Amino acid sequence: MDEDKKETPVANEKRKSVSKPVSPPKSPVDEKADSSSTVNDLNSQGEKNVTSPIKDLKNVLTLTRDTFGSLRRSKRFSLKRKSFKRNEEDCHLEAPCMEECVEETEAELVKQEPLSVMEINDLIQQRQLLKAFQSIKYLEDEIVTEMDGKDSDDKSTEFSRKVKDVDLLYNSIANKIKSIVKDTLDHPTIEEKLLTSLVELIADEEKAHARAEGTETPESTSLGMPRKWREVWKDSVKESAEERILQVPMTPEKDKDSWLAVHLGFLRKNVKEDLLKIKCSVQKCYPEDYKVCDMYVECFHNAISSHLQGLLQRHLEFNELYALLDWVANMYHSETLLGHPDLQPEVKTENLPLLLPPATWEKLKNDYTDSLKEKIKSYFDNMLKLEITEKWEKELQPELVQNQYNSSLYFDIQTIIAEHMKTSGKISTSLGNAVLEICLVDLKEYIPRFVRVFLEWDKEKSFSLFLVYLAAYINSFHDLITGLQTNFAADTKELEKVLADVTMNFRKRFLNKLEVKTQPLFKKILTKTWVSSNEILNSILSTTVQFSQDLIHLREPTNKDFLRDVHRYLVREYIAQAIKPRRKMKRSRRQDVSKKMKEEATVITETLSELGSDSDEISLAISVIADIISERKKEKIQAHLELMRQRHRDLRNEHIIAILSLRGFGKKTRESIIRHLGNLKEDAEIETDEALFAEIEPPAIVSCF
């Protein structure tokens, strides 16, 4: 007893937590009753056996030691055993000493009496897990000892109940471990003492069952086997992270267009705060071998990954897909979350797997690009609607910039491309490039559709600003191609072909409208009224100038192409009317017609030059025909025709016959000249890129006069 009193406070405390009796203190009445009962039992045994009192006491102590494992760890109990051994060796023990020792041992046995299952469970619920574990282990040791002394047939229902009670109590502690781990992040403050005792509990359990590690128990029971509470702790950390992710606020989709962006914002904020709490407050409660930060980061990473993959099961719109891509690619590892300065260096991300599996990530990007295609198409459709409602219907005059009509189309389209290339490029370079490709592909469809709608609108409404908007749109589309090449280094070859086609459609519509206005006037060419007056050509040219004057605000060289078409149209219609079958003219009339045609060819050339045309050679066809009409010599006529053939490869024999008929030649002369020109055609290579006669329908029947 003196030796016990000399122990240090630390030793005493250790004994209280491990070696001292696990049962709560009994009342004086209960202690007296228990003591009397124990003494009576011992006296009864003394009456039945004639062995020495010392031997009886030793047997009792041995039984108690085997039954209650915690007595083996009791220092006081060990000291008493040594005292008893010394007395036994002397073999001479006085009765008073014997009684004193028995009384002291009986009191010790009372203190070591295990708690009931309900009492232990109360300790667990009160989170006094160390005391609870000591009591459960006490019961477990008792059952193991009892099990070793019985055959399998002798094991009663009571024994099975005890085994089940121990398992239930251990499971209850495991559940409490889960609860403590969960509460660690759920509560605003950290219970450091509770977490420290949790670590001590796991360590005590691992030591207590260390010898049973890797062994098998009879009948597949877990009795005496390791409870693996460290694994329970790890699973609890995982479950805690999953629950924390599920607790992040989620705005209903129908309530807000940006619901996912808002949710991901809360997710970033909550996870960052949890990790800061783990680093600053939780980590210090655990030993280094727990690697608390690494464990929590890994669990949160996996929980977030599962959560995001769950979100991908929903139907996500364009903005939602981008918000998810941006969060994964840019936000997650940035200084706003895992890369936050206050989390360093404990939070390591280099060993983390991809937040989304490669296949899932690729599918997300593909879904985004598919949605982007629809988004770009809707942008372009809206631009077309705005053109109709805000410009065509209101007949607003396009803006004139540097003497050219201009539309905002090219700027709006480039703005859309630039914005989406910038945002998508933040995800990945390939995604940014994909935006450009999507826009280029869509523009190949959009520009012809736009022009088609515009032409249909003009056809239906007889749009008064047709040529003005035609010039504005052609200018804008050319500026668009230039901008794509300059600002985005885009390959615009296919788009240039599209623009060439739509420009040709514009030219055709323009000429059709000009034809409608001038065709009735051309029918008067080579009539008696025409020969004696300049009014007919003046009317034609006046109408042409008035209709074509806005071409000056069309960019070069496109305006030259339009004016060349106008020039060619005037000459073509002039010739088509002149070579129509008519009565044979007298020589004097042919001279007058020839002179008049030359004069008008010059006027046509000068008028178109004033508009900006540089195709003076087109009018020469009228002059050559005029020379043929007035020429008397066949050889010179053939020379004129040879010159025409060189300039106009689309000149056919039917056209030549019509011209010779206008001159007044008979069938034989015409055939002779045709044969001569035919031989020249075989020997000469004539180059031209101007179609003039191809669109002139020659007379079906040419009569000889």
C-alpha positions as MATLAB code, in Angstrom:
seq = 'MDEDKKETPVANEKRKSVSKPVSPPKSPVDEKADSSSTVNDLNSQGEKNVTSPIKDLKNVLTLTRDTFGSLRRSKRFSLKRKSFKRNEEDCHLEAPCMEECVEETEAELVKQEPLSVMEINDLIQQRQLLKAFQSIKYLEDEIVTEMDGKDSDDKSTEFSRKVKDVDLLYNSIANKIKSIVKDTLDHPTIEEKLLTSLVELIADEEKAHARAEGTETPESTSLGMPRKWREVWKDSVKESAEERILQVPMTPEKDKDSWLAVHLGFLRKNVKEDLLKIKCSVQKCYPEDYKVCDMYVECFHNAISSHLQGLLQRHLEFNELYALLDWVANMYHSETLLGHPDLQPEVKTENLPLLLPPATWEKLKNDYTDSLKEKIKSYFDNMLKLEITEKWEKELQPELVQNQYNSSLYFDIQTIIAEHMKTSGKISTSLGNAVLEICLVDLKEYIPRFVRVFLEWDKEKSFSLFLVYLAAYINSFHDLITGLQTNFAADTKELEKVLADVTMNFRKRFLNKLEVKTQPLFKKILTKTWVSSNEILNSILSTTVQFSQDLIHLREPTNKDFLRDVHRYLVREYIAQAIKPRRKMKRSRRQDVSKKMKEEATVITETLSELGSDSDEISLAISVIADIISERKKEKIQAHLELMRQRHRDLRNEHIIAILSLRGFGKKTRESIIRHLGNLKEDAEIETDEALFAEIEPPAIVSCF';
ca = [
       0.000    0.000    0.000;
       2.905    2.363    0.728;
       4.265    1.661   -2.690;
       0.945    2.714   -4.251;
       0.923    5.978   -2.389;
       4.346    6.846   -3.755;
       3.232    6.664   -7.389;
       3.323    9.867   -9.382;
       0.098   11.678  -10.391;
       0.704   10.698  -14.021;
       0.935    7.052  -13.124;
      -2.209    7.294  -11.020;
      -4.079    8.923  -13.888;
      -2.986    6.238  -16.275;
      -4.105    3.556  -13.884;
      -7.484    5.218  -13.541;
      -8.080    5.221  -17.265;
      -6.857    1.707  -17.964;
      -6.170   -0.476  -14.928;
      -8.609    0.765  -12.343;
     -12.068   -0.760  -12.166;
     -14.264    0.263  -15.055;
     -17.480    0.205  -13.077;
     -18.755    3.403  -11.541;
     -18.419    3.702   -7.717;
     -20.994    1.779   -5.722;
     -22.999    3.227   -2.855;
     -21.934    2.293    0.719;
     -24.962    0.076    1.062;
     -24.228   -1.757   -2.170;
     -20.581   -2.185   -1.231;
     -21.458   -3.680    2.166;
     -23.962   -6.066    0.645;
     -21.595   -7.175   -2.096;
     -18.785   -7.580    0.437;
     -20.883   -9.736    2.738;
     -21.961  -11.907   -0.142;
     -18.418  -12.425   -1.320;
     -17.154  -13.261    2.162;
     -19.971  -15.765    2.761;
     -19.134  -17.449   -0.509;
     -15.504  -17.694    0.440;
     -16.352  -19.053    3.944;
     -18.664  -21.610    2.442;
     -15.908  -22.853    0.224;
     -13.576  -23.068    3.254;
     -16.042  -25.366    5.050;
     -16.301  -27.754    2.137;
     -12.583  -28.043    1.480;
      -9.906  -29.036    3.873;
      -7.160  -27.402    1.931;
      -5.256  -24.529    3.416;
      -6.790  -21.027    3.393;
      -3.815  -19.718    1.461;
      -4.399  -22.193   -1.369;
      -8.100  -21.357   -1.498;
      -7.384  -17.687   -1.750;
      -4.873  -18.319   -4.546;
      -7.454  -20.266   -6.490;
      -9.956  -17.449   -6.174;
      -7.405  -14.915   -7.345;
      -6.391  -17.092  -10.289;
      -9.997  -17.475  -11.375;
     -10.586  -13.774  -11.048;
      -7.425  -12.995  -13.001;
      -8.439  -15.186  -15.898;
     -11.977  -13.941  -15.918;
     -11.353  -10.211  -15.692;
      -8.519   -9.182  -17.958;
      -8.248   -5.747  -16.463;
      -7.127   -7.196  -13.111;
      -3.981   -8.415  -14.798;
      -3.116   -4.783  -15.499;
      -3.755   -3.616  -11.940;
      -0.578   -2.630  -10.142;
      -2.169   -2.816   -6.722;
      -3.441   -6.253   -7.469;
       0.000   -7.441   -8.524;
       1.531   -6.111   -5.342;
      -0.961   -8.056   -3.235;
      -0.189  -11.246   -5.122;
       3.478  -10.806   -4.372;
       2.634  -10.329   -0.710;
       0.560  -13.457   -0.711;
       3.339  -15.422   -2.369;
       5.787  -14.399    0.269;
       3.384  -15.494    3.023;
       2.767  -18.773    1.246;
       6.461  -19.503    1.015;
       6.766  -19.063    4.784;
       3.941  -21.602    5.171;
       3.212  -19.991    8.539;
       0.436  -17.420    8.361;
      -1.390  -16.294   11.392;
      -5.167  -16.232   11.213;
      -5.537  -12.489   11.736;
      -3.242  -11.755    8.795;
      -5.137  -14.172    6.618;
      -8.499  -12.553    7.347;
      -7.097   -9.102    6.744;
      -5.794  -10.125    3.320;
      -9.076  -11.760    2.326;
     -11.066   -8.670    3.274;
      -8.743   -6.467    1.250;
      -9.009   -8.751   -1.787;
     -12.801   -8.897   -1.527;
     -12.970   -5.097   -1.651;
     -10.735   -5.106   -4.736;
     -13.001   -7.617   -6.466;
     -16.027   -5.444   -5.850;
     -14.330   -2.480   -7.446;
     -13.514   -4.592  -10.570;
     -17.081   -5.703  -11.197;
     -17.946   -4.896  -14.875;
     -20.694   -2.487  -15.875;
     -23.918   -3.699  -17.384;
     -24.614   -3.422  -21.105;
     -27.021   -0.554  -20.498;
     -24.475    1.299  -18.384;
     -21.830    0.905  -21.049;
     -24.258    2.081  -23.690;
     -24.967    5.160  -21.574;
     -21.242    5.912  -21.563;
     -21.193    5.604  -25.350;
     -24.113    7.966  -25.743;
     -22.343   10.403  -23.424;
     -19.288   10.078  -25.707;
     -17.172    8.684  -22.860;
     -15.769    6.275  -25.374;
     -12.503    5.419  -23.615;
     -14.310    4.251  -20.465;
     -16.891    2.448  -22.558;
     -14.217    0.648  -24.535;
     -12.433   -0.483  -21.354;
     -15.669   -1.947  -20.056;
     -16.498   -3.666  -23.342;
     -13.006   -5.102  -23.534;
     -13.416   -6.305  -19.956;
     -16.602   -8.141  -20.948;
     -14.994   -9.427  -24.137;
     -12.063  -10.908  -22.210;
     -14.476  -12.577  -19.816;
     -16.393  -14.154  -22.702;
     -13.199  -15.273  -24.428;
     -12.067  -16.966  -21.229;
     -15.457  -18.582  -20.836;
     -15.393  -19.705  -24.450;
     -11.982  -21.312  -24.057;
     -13.280  -23.423  -21.208;
     -16.330  -24.806  -22.997;
     -16.999  -27.120  -25.858;
     -19.123  -25.888  -28.690;
     -22.003  -28.020  -27.473;
     -21.881  -26.427  -24.043;
     -22.307  -22.909  -25.281;
     -25.679  -21.720  -24.113;
     -28.067  -19.111  -25.419;
     -26.863  -16.881  -22.625;
     -23.351  -17.126  -23.974;
     -24.523  -16.184  -27.483;
     -26.389  -13.242  -26.041;
     -23.219  -11.994  -24.357;
     -21.306  -12.262  -27.620;
     -24.042  -10.355  -29.399;
     -24.045   -7.693  -26.681;
     -20.317   -7.129  -27.141;
     -20.747   -6.815  -30.914;
     -23.607   -4.385  -30.481;
     -21.601   -2.270  -28.070;
     -18.605   -2.209  -30.396;
     -20.904   -1.283  -33.287;
     -22.386    1.449  -31.158;
     -18.917    2.894  -30.611;
     -18.260    2.656  -34.357;
     -21.462    4.591  -35.025;
     -20.440    7.160  -32.458;
     -17.084    7.523  -34.235;
     -18.998    8.248  -37.429;
     -21.131   10.791  -35.634;
     -18.115   12.557  -34.139;
     -16.360   12.753  -37.504;
     -19.501   14.083  -39.158;
     -20.043   16.667  -36.435;
     -16.462   17.850  -36.873;
     -17.408   19.820  -39.999;
     -21.096   20.312  -39.277;
     -20.518   22.241  -36.056;
     -19.078   25.752  -36.141;
     -16.435   24.926  -33.500;
     -14.055   22.014  -33.079;
     -14.139   19.855  -29.928;
     -10.425   19.236  -29.768;
     -10.566   17.102  -26.605;
     -13.184   14.875  -28.189;
     -11.105   14.336  -31.333;
      -7.996   13.701  -29.235;
      -9.831   11.080  -27.175;
     -11.102    9.583  -30.435;
      -7.555    9.106  -31.627;
      -6.623    7.582  -28.249;
      -9.621    5.263  -28.469;
      -8.571    3.990  -31.920;
      -5.018    3.471  -30.679;
      -6.218    1.577  -27.558;
      -8.387   -0.695  -29.666;
      -5.557   -1.428  -32.089;
      -3.233   -2.309  -29.170;
      -5.868   -4.370  -27.382;
      -6.517   -6.530  -30.446;
      -3.029   -6.403  -31.913;
      -2.280  -10.104  -31.223;
      -5.461  -11.192  -32.998;
      -4.590   -9.311  -36.199;
      -4.625  -11.692  -39.132;
      -6.065  -14.640  -37.170;
      -9.418  -16.325  -37.570;
     -11.869  -16.793  -34.751;
     -13.954  -19.926  -34.265;
     -17.415  -20.000  -35.773;
     -16.673  -16.859  -37.739;
     -17.329  -14.657  -34.712;
     -15.687  -11.262  -34.409;
     -15.081  -11.769  -30.710;
     -11.565  -10.786  -29.756;
     -10.804   -9.638  -33.291;
      -9.668   -6.146  -34.363;
     -12.561   -3.778  -34.905;
     -10.650   -1.679  -37.476;
     -11.896    1.628  -36.178;
      -9.285    3.487  -38.151;
     -11.014    2.187  -41.269;
     -14.304    3.286  -39.741;
     -12.762    6.710  -39.292;
     -11.664    6.815  -42.935;
     -15.104    5.745  -44.129;
     -16.629    8.379  -41.884;
     -14.430   11.072  -43.393;
     -15.585    9.944  -46.835;
     -19.255    9.985  -45.807;
     -18.820   13.352  -44.131;
     -17.359   14.857  -47.302;
     -20.199   13.413  -49.373;
     -22.817   14.802  -46.998;
     -21.158   18.204  -46.945;
     -21.287   18.343  -50.748;
     -24.945   17.360  -50.770;
     -25.687   20.155  -48.297;
     -24.527   22.857  -50.728;
     -27.534   25.063  -51.619;
     -29.191   24.275  -54.934;
     -31.492   26.854  -56.506;
     -34.407   25.238  -58.398;
     -33.735   25.239  -62.131;
     -37.055   26.873  -62.967;
     -36.394   29.801  -60.622;
     -33.167   31.079  -62.122;
     -31.394   30.788  -65.461;
     -27.983   30.781  -63.776;
     -28.910   28.198  -61.143;
     -25.887   25.997  -61.821;
     -23.401   28.873  -61.754;
     -24.860   29.958  -58.408;
     -24.674   26.412  -57.065;
     -21.058   26.001  -58.161;
     -20.257   29.288  -56.465;
     -21.642   27.962  -53.184;
     -19.786   24.688  -53.740;
     -16.471   26.503  -54.120;
     -17.100   28.652  -51.054;
     -18.222   25.785  -48.790;
     -15.438   23.399  -49.764;
     -12.788   26.075  -49.287;
     -14.127   26.910  -45.822;
     -14.222   23.236  -44.849;
     -10.648   22.676  -45.994;
      -9.454   25.753  -44.131;
     -11.175   24.419  -41.002;
      -9.514   21.038  -41.464;
      -6.073   22.548  -41.936;
      -6.250   25.062  -39.111;
      -8.269   23.221  -36.451;
      -8.843   19.545  -37.217;
      -5.398   18.472  -38.378;
      -3.641   19.245  -35.049;
      -5.912   16.821  -33.200;
      -4.547   13.823  -35.106;
      -1.118   12.189  -35.305;
       0.879   12.662  -38.489;
       0.314    9.097  -39.632;
      -3.377    9.890  -40.099;
      -2.481   12.335  -42.902;
      -5.665   14.199  -42.146;
      -5.398   16.897  -44.819;
      -4.581   14.401  -47.545;
      -7.455   12.188  -46.433;
     -10.018   14.961  -46.397;
      -8.825   16.448  -49.695;
      -9.057   13.066  -51.385;
     -12.535   12.432  -49.985;
     -13.795   15.866  -50.958;
     -12.259   15.430  -54.409;
     -14.065   12.136  -54.940;
     -17.318   13.495  -53.515;
     -17.184   16.524  -55.818;
     -16.415   14.293  -58.784;
     -19.458   12.123  -58.085;
     -21.603   15.193  -57.534;
     -20.587   16.791  -60.815;
     -21.166   13.575  -62.700;
     -24.620   13.486  -61.151;
     -25.286   17.002  -62.418;
     -24.294   15.886  -65.896;
     -27.190   13.433  -65.895;
     -29.535   16.423  -66.158;
     -30.355   18.266  -69.342;
     -28.010   21.249  -69.231;
     -28.296   24.346  -71.376;
     -25.386   26.173  -73.003;
     -24.623   28.512  -70.081;
     -24.830   25.642  -67.601;
     -22.452   23.473  -69.618;
     -19.963   26.333  -69.787;
     -20.273   27.036  -66.054;
     -19.424   23.399  -65.356;
     -16.504   23.362  -67.793;
     -15.094   26.581  -66.378;
     -15.449   25.370  -62.785;
     -13.592   22.139  -63.485;
     -10.911   23.599  -65.751;
     -10.237   26.920  -64.050;
     -11.944   27.368  -60.700;
     -11.211   24.075  -58.959;
      -7.406   24.298  -58.839;
      -7.242   28.101  -58.695;
      -6.460   30.301  -55.705;
     -10.176   30.542  -55.030;
     -10.302   26.888  -53.992;
      -7.598   24.206  -53.768;
      -4.843   26.650  -54.647;
      -5.859   29.147  -51.956;
      -2.714   30.533  -50.264;
      -4.048   29.768  -46.776;
      -4.385   26.084  -47.670;
      -0.752   25.714  -48.643;
       1.365   23.679  -48.277;
      -0.831   21.100  -46.554;
      -3.348   20.759  -49.375;
      -1.566   18.927  -52.177;
      -3.232   18.338  -55.523;
      -0.480   16.836  -57.647;
      -1.475   13.265  -56.801;
      -5.214   13.774  -57.209;
      -6.855   12.042  -60.177;
      -8.768   14.030  -62.770;
     -11.889   15.590  -61.320;
     -13.879   14.089  -64.190;
     -12.889   10.883  -66.000;
     -11.459   11.518  -69.499;
     -14.503   10.052  -71.240;
     -16.860   12.195  -69.150;
     -14.757   15.300  -69.763;
     -14.769   14.715  -73.518;
     -18.514   14.160  -73.505;
     -18.992   17.390  -71.577;
     -16.935   19.295  -74.148;
     -18.839   17.658  -77.006;
     -22.153   18.553  -75.399;
     -20.879   22.097  -75.055;
     -19.845   22.359  -78.715;
     -23.190   20.894  -79.826;
     -24.980   23.438  -77.684;
     -22.679   26.164  -79.003;
     -23.736   25.348  -82.561;
     -27.347   25.949  -81.607;
     -26.351   29.093  -79.718;
     -24.460   30.548  -82.683;
     -27.327   29.701  -85.003;
     -29.777   31.463  -82.683;
     -27.479   34.509  -82.591;
     -27.458   34.688  -86.380;
     -31.216   34.136  -86.613;
     -31.823   36.969  -84.174;
     -29.560   39.240  -86.198;
     -31.633   38.518  -89.288;
     -34.867   39.222  -87.407;
     -33.476   42.528  -86.201;
     -32.535   43.490  -89.762;
     -36.120   42.876  -90.860;
     -37.901   44.566  -87.993;
     -35.517   47.425  -87.275;
     -34.233   48.277  -90.749;
     -36.204   46.833  -93.671;
     -39.636   47.448  -92.251;
     -38.676   50.919  -91.064;
     -36.724   51.591  -94.300;
     -33.803   53.080  -92.447;
     -30.956   54.319  -94.617;
     -27.713   52.378  -93.999;
     -24.785   54.265  -92.584;
     -22.295   55.714  -95.054;
     -18.693   55.153  -93.899;
     -15.802   56.350  -96.065;
     -18.216   56.739  -98.985;
     -19.363   53.149  -98.664;
     -22.672   51.870  -97.394;
     -22.122   49.852  -94.266;
     -23.987   47.325  -92.136;
     -23.138   46.320  -88.571;
     -23.416   42.633  -89.504;
     -19.687   42.098  -89.890;
     -18.960   43.734  -86.537;
     -21.711   41.845  -84.697;
     -20.599   38.507  -86.114;
     -16.941   39.104  -85.248;
     -17.935   40.198  -81.737;
     -19.822   36.951  -81.196;
     -16.894   34.896  -82.482;
     -14.334   36.811  -80.401;
     -16.322   36.531  -77.166;
     -16.942   32.810  -77.482;
     -13.399   32.094  -78.606;
     -12.127   33.952  -75.553;
     -14.396   32.200  -73.052;
     -14.017   28.763  -74.632;
     -10.271   29.275  -74.943;
     -10.137   29.557  -71.159;
     -11.269   25.945  -71.020;
      -8.802   24.704  -73.610;
      -7.122   25.928  -76.777;
      -8.807   23.213  -78.804;
     -12.221   24.336  -77.581;
     -11.437   27.927  -78.533;
     -10.438   26.810  -82.023;
     -13.603   24.733  -82.227;
     -15.647   27.914  -81.747;
     -14.048   29.472  -84.822;
     -14.656   26.340  -86.891;
     -18.291   26.186  -85.782;
     -18.826   29.824  -86.725;
     -17.160   29.417  -90.125;
     -19.304   26.394  -90.929;
     -22.458   28.159  -89.809;
     -21.584   31.295  -91.771;
     -21.408   29.232  -94.962;
     -25.069   28.430  -94.419;
     -26.120   31.699  -92.827;
     -24.918   34.162  -95.476;
     -26.787   32.490  -98.374;
     -29.872   32.174  -96.172;
     -29.617   35.824  -95.225;
     -29.345   36.889  -98.879;
     -32.215   34.607  -99.869;
     -34.487   36.149  -97.238;
     -33.460   39.629  -98.365;
     -34.210   38.884 -102.025;
     -37.568   37.343 -101.112;
     -38.386   40.420  -99.063;
     -37.535   42.646 -102.028;
     -39.551   40.505 -104.421;
     -42.589   40.731 -102.189;
     -42.236   44.355 -101.077;
     -40.437   45.947 -104.066;
     -37.996   47.355 -101.560;
     -37.170   50.956 -102.402;
     -33.767   50.688 -100.698;
     -32.843   47.455 -102.453;
     -29.605   48.626 -104.046;
     -28.576   50.597 -100.978;
     -28.864   47.557  -98.705;
     -27.401   45.326 -101.398;
     -24.284   47.491 -101.363;
     -24.239   47.616  -97.551;
     -24.468   43.829  -97.188;
     -21.862   43.058  -99.821;
     -19.502   45.537  -98.192;
     -20.203   44.057  -94.772;
     -19.614   40.474  -95.892;
     -16.299   41.443  -97.460;
     -15.295   43.244  -94.258;
     -16.249   40.115  -92.343;
     -13.911   37.949  -94.389;
     -11.108   40.470  -94.015;
     -11.695   40.595  -90.263;
     -11.704   36.813  -89.949;
      -8.377   36.646  -91.747;
      -6.794   39.488  -89.794;
      -8.182   38.981  -86.302;
      -8.548   35.216  -86.149;
      -6.136   33.940  -88.826;
      -9.079   32.002  -90.237;
      -9.025   30.012  -93.438;
     -11.766   31.755  -95.424;
     -11.422   30.052  -98.814;
     -14.765   28.296  -98.539;
     -16.415   31.428  -97.240;
     -15.014   33.448 -100.131;
     -16.663   31.021 -102.555;
     -19.940   31.468 -100.727;
     -19.622   35.237 -100.916;
     -18.847   35.058 -104.635;
     -22.017   33.031 -105.176;
     -24.263   35.347 -103.188;
     -22.721   38.369 -104.895;
     -23.583   36.817 -108.225;
     -27.151   36.347 -107.022;
     -27.223   40.013 -106.083;
     -25.931   40.952 -109.549;
     -28.572   38.845 -111.237;
     -31.365   40.383 -109.201;
     -29.982   43.846 -109.858;
     -29.875   43.250 -113.613;
     -33.337   41.730 -113.586;
     -34.714   44.843 -111.963;
     -32.828   47.013 -114.477;
     -34.164   44.897 -117.318;
     -37.726   45.364 -116.127;
     -37.245   49.123 -116.209;
     -35.451   49.334 -119.584;
     -36.693   46.418 -121.685;
     -39.651   48.250 -123.236;
     -37.340   51.052 -124.388;
     -34.937   48.680 -126.188;
     -37.749   47.441 -128.443;
     -37.663   50.788 -130.263;
     -34.057   50.345 -131.436;
     -33.686   50.563 -135.277;
     -37.199   51.837 -135.744;
     -37.952   54.962 -137.791;
     -38.418   56.953 -134.591;
     -35.059   55.774 -133.329;
     -33.157   56.854 -136.442;
     -34.412   60.384 -136.280;
     -34.233   60.956 -132.504;
     -31.914   60.443 -129.521;
     -34.773   60.189 -127.075;
     -34.886   56.396 -126.939;
     -31.240   55.858 -125.918;
     -31.362   58.853 -123.608;
     -34.322   57.337 -121.793;
     -32.522   54.010 -121.503;
     -29.366   55.587 -120.167;
     -31.208   57.939 -117.829;
     -33.093   55.023 -116.274;
     -29.865   53.052 -116.011;
     -27.973   55.882 -114.346;
     -30.732   56.563 -111.881;
     -30.995   52.898 -110.955;
     -27.246   52.287 -110.759;
     -25.969   55.452 -109.158;
     -25.703   53.902 -105.676;
     -23.151   51.425 -107.023;
     -20.615   54.148 -106.414;
     -20.944   53.333 -102.698;
     -20.137   49.678 -103.308;
     -16.598   48.628 -102.520;
     -14.082   47.982 -105.272;
     -13.664   45.856 -107.263;
     -17.207   44.602 -106.729;
     -18.683   47.865 -107.986;
     -16.647   47.447 -111.197;
     -18.157   44.007 -111.650;
     -21.660   45.412 -111.286;
     -20.963   48.244 -113.729;
     -19.420   45.800 -116.184;
     -22.612   43.783 -115.961;
     -24.648   46.920 -116.611;
     -22.443   47.866 -119.554;
     -22.633   44.365 -120.982;
     -26.381   44.298 -120.486;
     -26.910   47.527 -122.386;
     -24.734   46.396 -125.294;
     -26.271   42.925 -125.322;
     -29.832   44.194 -125.391;
     -28.896   46.780 -128.011;
     -27.388   44.108 -130.316;
     -30.200   41.628 -129.649;
     -32.734   44.209 -130.813;
     -30.608   45.300 -133.801;
     -30.144   41.815 -135.338;
     -33.796   40.872 -135.238;
     -35.216   40.014 -138.671;
     -36.478   43.018 -140.574;
     -36.892   44.210 -144.114;
     -33.818   44.682 -146.230;
     -32.497   48.187 -145.858;
     -31.453   50.367 -148.747;
     -27.847   51.460 -148.934;
     -28.607   55.001 -147.776;
     -30.566   53.743 -144.783;
     -27.760   51.358 -143.888;
     -25.387   54.297 -143.835;
     -27.698   56.232 -141.503;
     -28.193   53.222 -139.208;
     -24.458   52.571 -139.135;
     -23.681   56.160 -138.193;
     -26.350   56.220 -135.524;
     -25.160   52.951 -133.955;
     -21.560   54.191 -133.745;
     -22.666   57.401 -132.105;
     -24.775   55.561 -129.551;
     -21.977   53.082 -128.815;
     -19.831   56.044 -127.889;
     -22.566   57.559 -125.723;
     -23.057   54.248 -123.896;
     -19.338   54.007 -123.205;
     -19.088   57.571 -121.930;
     -22.156   57.246 -119.698;
     -20.951   54.043 -118.089;
     -17.486   55.488 -117.647;
     -19.013   58.340 -115.679;
     -20.622   55.736 -113.387;
     -17.244   54.107 -112.901;
     -17.106   51.350 -115.513;
     -13.736   50.534 -117.057;
     -15.094   48.163 -119.736;
     -14.956   50.452 -122.772;
     -14.207   47.545 -125.108;
     -17.684   46.092 -124.644;
     -19.303   48.844 -126.738;
     -16.959   48.078 -129.639;
     -19.223   45.199 -130.631;
     -21.902   47.715 -131.605;
     -19.372   49.718 -133.621;
     -18.157   46.630 -135.499;
     -21.709   45.640 -136.411;
     -22.277   49.203 -137.576;
     -19.191   48.961 -139.804;
     -20.445   45.685 -141.278;
     -23.835   47.241 -142.057;
     -22.263   50.108 -144.035;
     -19.374   48.175 -145.627;
     -19.603   47.196 -149.271;
     -16.563   44.939 -149.638;
     -16.877   41.312 -148.592;
     -13.218   41.050 -147.522;
     -13.538   43.959 -145.095;
     -16.752   42.502 -143.727;
     -14.904   39.246 -143.126;
     -12.144   41.167 -141.354;
     -14.672   42.834 -139.076;
     -16.197   39.452 -138.259;
     -12.779   37.983 -137.574;
     -12.126   40.805 -135.109;
     -15.431   40.087 -133.369;
     -14.572   36.411 -133.146;
     -11.280   37.274 -131.472;
     -12.984   39.457 -128.886;
     -16.073   37.332 -128.308;
     -15.559   33.587 -128.328;
     -19.228   33.104 -127.540;
     -20.164   34.489 -130.955;
     -21.934   31.663 -132.809;
     -22.650   31.176 -136.521;
     -26.312   31.952 -135.885;
     -25.328   35.379 -134.601;
     -23.105   35.979 -137.665;
     -25.892   34.968 -140.033;
     -28.223   37.440 -138.310;
     -25.634   40.236 -138.641;
     -25.047   39.421 -142.354;
     -28.785   39.354 -142.907;
     -29.005   42.836 -141.363;
     -26.323   43.853 -143.882;
     -28.567   42.454 -146.650;
     -26.439   39.499 -147.851;
     -28.096   36.525 -149.445;
     -27.849   32.910 -148.365;
     -24.879   31.988 -150.585;
     -22.797   34.937 -149.472;
     -23.542   34.248 -145.832;
     -22.555   30.590 -146.189;
     -19.303   31.543 -147.912;
     -18.374   33.936 -145.155;
     -19.296   31.375 -142.491;
     -17.071   28.774 -144.144;
     -14.188   31.223 -144.159;
     -14.679   32.135 -140.513;
     -14.965   28.481 -139.624;
     -11.523   27.732 -141.053;
     -10.104   30.681 -139.116;
     -11.676   29.385 -135.941;
      -9.802   26.128 -136.228;
      -6.469   27.893 -136.817;
      -6.743   30.711 -134.262;
      -6.783   30.618 -130.461;
      -9.079   33.382 -129.240;
      -9.160   34.292 -125.552;
     -11.895   36.198 -123.779;
     -13.443   36.246 -120.348;
     -16.451   38.336 -121.293;
     -19.710   36.654 -122.256;
     -21.780   38.864 -124.528;
     -23.409   36.871 -127.321;
     -24.001   33.750 -125.236;
     -27.056   35.374 -123.684;
     -28.375   36.727 -127.000;
     -30.957   34.448 -128.515;
     -30.326   34.513 -132.309;
     -33.328   34.656 -134.620;
     -34.700   31.227 -135.384;
     -35.255   31.994 -139.073;
     -33.300   34.464 -141.059;
     -34.909   35.423 -144.405;
     -33.015   36.474 -147.486;
     -33.911   39.896 -148.852;
];
